[in-house]
Amino acid sequence: MARKYKLLLKMQLYSLFGINRLFHSNDKKERQHTLIIGVSGLAIIGVFVYLSSYICSTFADIGLVQAIPTLIIVIYSLVVLMLTFIKSSGALIGLKDYDMVMSLPVNNAAVILSRLTMLYIMNLLIGIIAMIPAVIIYGMNTTVSAGGYFMLMTALLFTPVIPMLFALAIGTLIVAVSAKSKHNHILALIISIGGILLLVYVTAKLQTMGTTQITDVSTMLINYFNQFYPPASLFSKALQHSDWLSFGIFVVSSVILLFAFVLVLACFYKQLNTQVSSNHAGKDFRLGELSISSPFMALYKRELARFFSCTIYALNSCIVMILLFVISVASVFYMPDILLQQLESFGIMDKFETVMPLVASVMVCVCCTTSASLSLEGKSRWIMCSAPVSTKTVFNAKIFMNLTVVLPVLWISLILLRIAFSFTVIQTVLLFVTPTVYALFISVMGMLLNVKYPRYDWTSEYYAVKGGAVSVLAAIGVGLAASAVPIYLCVFFHEYAQQIVIAFTVVIAIMTAAVYHILSKIRLYM
């Protein structure tokens, strides 16, 4: 089994971020893809390191140094739990290459363990980014023995195991219960969005507290975490009191749970995958009137079905717009009057209202379904290539799908912001026109980039939407450059801020028309 496991894991590692294609392809585009992914990865790592350092420094400054290890363990576990849950729908059950893998002379346990190892490695990379700055700050503010550092570094290896298994168990349970239902992906999407919004609420709440309140609340939360999450309690006790027994229980329990999960899932692995891949009738067939729709509407409905059937695709595309809506609601109902008065007294309010269209545009440019919609066709791309419709109609359906996700939430949020703040007439017009123009721009630009850099050879939707998808990273980069640059110009040349907003709105509108013209000339072929 060990040899088969190593071969399966090697195959998984080579598929990560297109490493196999980089080594065995002479195509220059592959090296360009790798460069883009590398630069984007380094930028994301920099952001994580900064946030981790900032949070841990804040706790050290308010005298909660001893709480840092527990805090990092809990935050790391929550991040692993959420990310693994999002990927759980295609990580173990419902694999696109299930038939090919199971036709090999391998057993269920080897397949499951290789997939778990792949997830573990990805989560471990996040843990290194999150915990190394914490370890450094913790060591600088307290005395840590050699044994303490050994515990810290070993905890880095074992912390992801339990939350990863818990998330996969929930995902597997959802698949087992709702394998014959069409709504299991929607349930996963709702739970994921709820968890992210809860995290945003807690973060915003902490920012409104004073130092004393933060200390009290943080101490209370740490006590709750230690009480209700045994791994955090075991690790905290081991580090603070050099309790090797607690540390041993922490490590051994993680290993035991891992092998228990593999053994139990291996018994039902084929049965679960068979249920997921089988078709079923929701009700008895009855002959009725045949409904007919236009080619565009048929393709659009197909895009809607794909959007709600892929959790990570939907979450990646709509979460920022949901956050914009939450911020807008908070601005109307929970905005402190003292904050508005301070903005007015410092003369910032007018500048803030002037750049508000660009701030909304930044959030719009992060949400783009078209940058992955073509890649998600995967092996079924022959359908859109052979269908009796024009390529332009296919692109229009995918572009309209993105606008359906973005524009309704955007316009409702902008109406709420208009109620919360006192915009002038021209500011109100720009508030609605500028983000709408950017929504059109990122829709057609994402479509063009996905045409140029498609990725059809994925085995899980995660790799088409996030893992090494060059078109997705490029679309986010182009969108942020087009929307964030004018914000900086407005800050440095604040007396011309309104003219800058108008100028960029016009330029982006012209670029949108030009990109759409290029897109309309492209033809899709097998």
MOZIZI-V240946 format. One line per field, one symbol per residue. ss: DSSP state (A for helix, B for strand, O for the rest). phi: phi as a letter, one per 30 degrees, with the letter a starting at -180 (. if undefined). A space follows every 10 residues. Layout:
BEGIN
ss: ???
phi: ???
END
This chain:
BEGIN
ss: OAAAAAAAAA AAAAAAAAAA AAAAOOOAAA AAAAAAAAAA AAAAAAAAAA AAAAAAAAAA AOOOAAAAAA AAAAAAAAAA AAAAAAAAAA AOOOOOOAAA AAOOOOOAAA AAAAAAAAAA AAAAAAAAAA AAAAAAAAAA AOOOOAAAAA AAAAAAAAAA AAAAAAAAAA AAAAAAAOOO OOOAAAAAAA AAAAAAAAAA AAAAAAAOOO AAAAAAAAAA AAAAAAAAOA AAAAAAAAAA AOOAAAAAAA AAAAAAAAAA AAAAAAAAAA AAAAAAAOOO OOOOOOOOOO OOOOAAAAAA AAAAAAAAAO AAAAAAAAAA AAAAAAAAAA AAAOOOAAAA AAAAAOOOAA AAAAAAAAAA AAAAAAOOOA AAAOAAAAAA AAAAAAOOOO AAAAAAAAAA AAAAAAAAAA AAAAAAAAAA OOOOAAAAAA AAAAAAAAAA AAAAAAAAAA AAOOOOOOOO AAAAAOOOOA AAAAAAAAAA AAAAAAAAAA AAOAAAAAAA AAAAAAAAAA AAAAAAAAAA OOOOOO
phi: .ddddddddd ddddddhidd dddcccdddd ddeddddddd dddddedddd dddddddddd dcicdddded ededdedddd eddddddddb dcciddcedd dddddbcddd dddddddddd dddddddddd cedddddddd cadbdddddd dddddedced dddddddddd dddddddcdc cccddddddd dddddddddd dddddddccd dddddddddd dddddddcbe eddddddddd chddddddde dddddddddd dddddddcdd ddddddddcb cdaddbdbdd dbbdeddddd ddddddedcb ddddddccdd dddddddddd ddcbdddddd ddddddiced dddddeeddd deddddcbdd dbdddddhdc dddddcddbd dddddddddd dddddddedd dddddddddd bcdddddddd ecdddddddd dddddddddd ddbdbccdcb eeddcbdidd dddddddddd ddcdeddddd ddbddcdddd dddddddddd dddddddddd ddbcbd
END
